[in-house]
Structure formats: structure tokens, C-alpha cells
Amino acid sequence: MRTLTSADAKNNFGELIDLARAAPVGITKYDRPVVVVMAVEEFERLKALDAPVTVPAAKRKAKK
């Protein structure tokens, strides 16, 4: 993962966006990682993986 300092991210915001569209970019502040910037498509994909799995009501009744 590519890493930028917070100052570099601020001063080169357009480049940050371009980089983050291709792969997540870590941002550091005082040499410590603080955030990751990523494309919205990657965020949505990860969010979907974290969504709870629900069993349809018909299948819940059939199990009993």
C-alpha cells in the first residue's frame, strides 16, 4: 500500500484521489498511520462483506 504524509496528501490532493482510485493509500501524521483513503467501489465491497447475513423467514420456520 502506498503511503503519504498528511502534508503531502493535502498539498497533492488530486494525486491522492488518482492513487486511491487504483489502490488504497495510507496517510500518516507524525510518522503514525491515521487513515486509509480508498475508492468508493472498494469501500462498498468491504461494507457488503461486513453486512449481517439474514435467513429468510420461510427458511427459519422450516428449520423448527
Buried (B, 14 or more C-beta within 10 A) or exposed (E): EEEBEEEBBEEEEEEBEEBBBEEBBBBBEEEEEEEBBBBEEBEEEEEEEEEEEEEEEEEEEEEE
